[in-house]
Amino acid sequence: MTTFEQTELSVCVVCLHLLANGEFNDGTNAAETAATGMERLWGDNARHLTADGEELGYSTWPCDSCGDTDHGDRYRATALIPNRGGEPS
């Protein structure tokens, strides 16, 4: 049986849309920038990030998903990373 390490995240609106819908189009390169940030921060584990969508309010902290340092609204997401060998870490 696979076990998972669960980590709560605070993500920007772009990452929320990417995680929930697989896309975000505002006429800019925001989605590409966020996807690149996710890959840089999470590597192969980026596929284990899931959107919750609960509003967390305005934040001055970087996005936990892509690392974007712009201030703005944040939303809850979760990282469910499989433990290697099925054992809890």
N, C-alpha and C positions, 0 to 999 in steps of 0.2 A: 504494500500500500504506500502510495506516495504521500508525503507530508509536505506542507508548505510553510515558509516563513512569510508572515503577513506584515506589511508595513503600510501605514496610512500616509497618504501624500496630500500636499496642497498644490494644485496645478492651475495654470493660467487657462483662460478661455480657449485659446488655440489648442492646447493639449487636450482639454476636455472634449472638444469636437473631434480631434484626431483619434482619441481613444474610443469614443462612443460611436462615431460614424465612419471613421477611416478617411475623413476629408475635412477641409476647412478652406473656404474660398472667400476672401475679402478683397480680391484684386491686387494683393501684394504677395510677397514671397514669405509671409509669416508661417505658413504651413511647412514649407521646405526648411526654414530656419529651425522651427520646433522639432521637426523629424530628425534633423541633423543633431540637434542637442540631445534628443532622446537616445539616439544611437551612441553618441559620445559618452553620456552618463551611464546608460544601462546596458549597452552592448546587446548581446543575444537575449538578455532578460527583459528587454523592452516589450517583447511580445506577451509578457506576463502582467502588464499594467492594465488595469480595468477602471473605467469611469464609474463613479458613484453619482456625481452631479450635485450633491448637497452643497449649497452656497456657504462659504466660509467667511465671506466679507472681503473688504479691501485689505490688501497686504503690501508691505514694503519689502518683503522677503523674496528671494528668487523662487521661481517655479521649481518644484521638486522633480518634475518630469523632464523638462528641457534645459533648465538652468537660466532661463531668461530673467534678467534683473529688472525689467520694467515693472513699475508699481501697477497694481490693478486688482480686480476681483480675483478671488481664488475659489476653487471648487475641490471637493474631496474626490480622491481616487485611491486605488489600492494596488500595491505590488504584491502578487502572490508568487513568490519565487520557490520552485521546487527544491527541497533539500536533497543534496547529493546522497545517493544510496538509500533514500527514504527515511533516514534517521533525523530527528529534530536536531537543530544546531544549538 
